[in-house]
């Protein structure tokens, strides 16, 4: 029976899925003849298809967090025909390891977690001190247990479809040839990771005054934030040369990839869009509040991390436990403008 290659069970979060590309690239280096298929959720399938190290992507039709034993068993049995020889399970959950087990993939590797020891035949015990970065925890699975990892690490990259970029710009009325600043004010994790809307608005005003266009990206739930930025960026009596467009809720993940590829710089929170932008090698100004770049930094030489040194951070809370979110409020727009080289 021919070798069907490698199955990688990908993370269910946008940023983690993008970072998983480092593992795919390492596996490609080790066995370039082995095709790599990424399993993900239906929502993230368009993103998985753009990972530079992926040859194919498949979706498991389950909701986030849903056990769905019947569907997982059915997909596992279907995948037996693909004859995968290796599987790497990146999420630490019990359910994530079920499909490779039911697919009878001979080699199944992942970190121990949630009583899944018997589902893996190369279970690893994670030493967080040895592998402090998320990408190191991905890369270590491609190496012998306990192996030392030597930087520089491969950087995630996403494939762009230039023809779609052109079509999307026309679809959304983004027809100018001016430089574009992207803003991404959302963070699904919670408000403790969201820079204040008025700070984003100040950066948008500066961009418009310089003759740049500004595109605001985000999910449908970020529309309120984007509306506040648009309103805050308006100055009565000012005739802007640049164009400010709210794209929140109007783009798919694939659209975000192709449109961000057309931007000159991105100002964003620690979010999935931050990792997408970094993987497109555009300039990234990454704003950190409750979280820390010591675990999931933007993986690009063109990224600048901005953060405050406070006794209370990083707390990794969704909502500021002290009620003030000073880690973000005191991170001024002037610092972002300086990082952009505008002041």
Secondary structure as the mmCIF struct_conf table of DSSP 4:
data_model
#
loop_
_struct_conf.conf_type_id
_struct_conf.id
_struct_conf.beg_label_comp_id
_struct_conf.beg_label_asym_id
_struct_conf.beg_label_seq_id
_struct_conf.end_label_comp_id
_struct_conf.end_label_asym_id
_struct_conf.end_label_seq_id
STRN STRN1 UNK A 6 UNK A 9
BEND BEND1 UNK A 12 UNK A 13
HELX_RH_AL_P HELX_RH_AL_P1 UNK A 14 UNK A 19
TURN_TY1_P TURN_TY1_P1 UNK A 20 UNK A 20
HELX_RH_AL_P HELX_RH_AL_P2 UNK A 21 UNK A 30
TURN_TY1_P TURN_TY1_P2 UNK A 32 UNK A 33
BEND BEND2 UNK A 34 UNK A 34
STRN STRN2 UNK A 36 UNK A 41
TURN_TY1_P TURN_TY1_P3 UNK A 42 UNK A 44
HELX_RH_AL_P HELX_RH_AL_P3 UNK A 45 UNK A 48
TURN_TY1_P TURN_TY1_P4 UNK A 49 UNK A 50
STRN STRN3 UNK A 51 UNK A 51
TURN_TY1_P TURN_TY1_P5 UNK A 52 UNK A 53
BEND BEND3 UNK A 55 UNK A 55
STRN STRN4 UNK A 56 UNK A 60
TURN_TY1_P TURN_TY1_P6 UNK A 64 UNK A 65
HELX_RH_AL_P HELX_RH_AL_P4 UNK A 69 UNK A 79
HELX_RH_3T_P HELX_RH_3T_P1 UNK A 80 UNK A 82
TURN_TY1_P TURN_TY1_P7 UNK A 83 UNK A 83
BEND BEND4 UNK A 85 UNK A 85
STRN STRN5 UNK A 86 UNK A 89
BEND BEND5 UNK A 91 UNK A 91
BEND BEND6 UNK A 93 UNK A 93
TURN_TY1_P TURN_TY1_P8 UNK A 94 UNK A 94
HELX_RH_3T_P HELX_RH_3T_P2 UNK A 95 UNK A 97
HELX_RH_AL_P HELX_RH_AL_P5 UNK A 98 UNK A 102
TURN_TY1_P TURN_TY1_P9 UNK A 103 UNK A 104
BEND BEND7 UNK A 106 UNK A 106
STRN STRN6 UNK A 107 UNK A 111
TURN_TY1_P TURN_TY1_P10 UNK A 114 UNK A 115
HELX_RH_3T_P HELX_RH_3T_P3 UNK A 117 UNK A 119
BEND BEND8 UNK A 121 UNK A 121
STRN STRN7 UNK A 122 UNK A 124
TURN_TY1_P TURN_TY1_P11 UNK A 128 UNK A 130
BEND BEND9 UNK A 133 UNK A 133
HELX_RH_AL_P HELX_RH_AL_P6 UNK A 134 UNK A 139
HELX_RH_3T_P HELX_RH_3T_P4 UNK A 140 UNK A 142
BEND BEND10 UNK A 143 UNK A 144
TURN_TY1_P TURN_TY1_P12 UNK A 145 UNK A 146
BEND BEND11 UNK A 151 UNK A 152
HELX_LH_PP_P HELX_LH_PP_P1 UNK A 153 UNK A 156
STRN STRN8 UNK A 158 UNK A 158
HELX_RH_AL_P HELX_RH_AL_P7 UNK A 162 UNK A 171
TURN_TY1_P TURN_TY1_P13 UNK A 172 UNK A 173
BEND BEND12 UNK A 178 UNK A 178
STRN STRN9 UNK A 180 UNK A 184
TURN_TY1_P TURN_TY1_P14 UNK A 188 UNK A 189
HELX_RH_3T_P HELX_RH_3T_P5 UNK A 191 UNK A 193
HELX_RH_AL_P HELX_RH_AL_P8 UNK A 197 UNK A 209
TURN_TY1_P TURN_TY1_P15 UNK A 210 UNK A 211
STRN STRN10 UNK A 213 UNK A 216
HELX_RH_3T_P HELX_RH_3T_P6 UNK A 220 UNK A 222
HELX_RH_AL_P HELX_RH_AL_P9 UNK A 223 UNK A 233
TURN_TY1_P TURN_TY1_P16 UNK A 236 UNK A 237
BEND BEND13 UNK A 241 UNK A 242
STRN STRN11 UNK A 244 UNK A 246
TURN_TY1_P TURN_TY1_P17 UNK A 248 UNK A 249
BEND BEND14 UNK A 250 UNK A 250
HELX_RH_AL_P HELX_RH_AL_P10 UNK A 253 UNK A 260
TURN_TY1_P TURN_TY1_P18 UNK A 261 UNK A 262
BEND BEND15 UNK A 264 UNK A 264
STRN STRN12 UNK A 265 UNK A 269
BEND BEND16 UNK A 270 UNK A 271
HELX_RH_AL_P HELX_RH_AL_P11 UNK A 272 UNK A 279
TURN_TY1_P TURN_TY1_P19 UNK A 280 UNK A 281
STRN STRN13 UNK A 283 UNK A 287
BEND BEND17 UNK A 289 UNK A 291
HELX_RH_AL_P HELX_RH_AL_P12 UNK A 293 UNK A 296
TURN_TY1_P TURN_TY1_P20 UNK A 301 UNK A 302
STRN STRN14 UNK A 303 UNK A 306
TURN_TY1_P TURN_TY1_P21 UNK A 311 UNK A 312
BEND BEND18 UNK A 318 UNK A 319
TURN_TY1_P TURN_TY1_P22 UNK A 321 UNK A 322
BEND BEND19 UNK A 323 UNK A 323
HELX_RH_AL_P HELX_RH_AL_P13 UNK A 326 UNK A 329
TURN_TY1_P TURN_TY1_P23 UNK A 330 UNK A 330
BEND BEND20 UNK A 331 UNK A 331
HELX_RH_AL_P HELX_RH_AL_P14 UNK A 333 UNK A 339
TURN_TY1_P TURN_TY1_P24 UNK A 340 UNK A 341
#
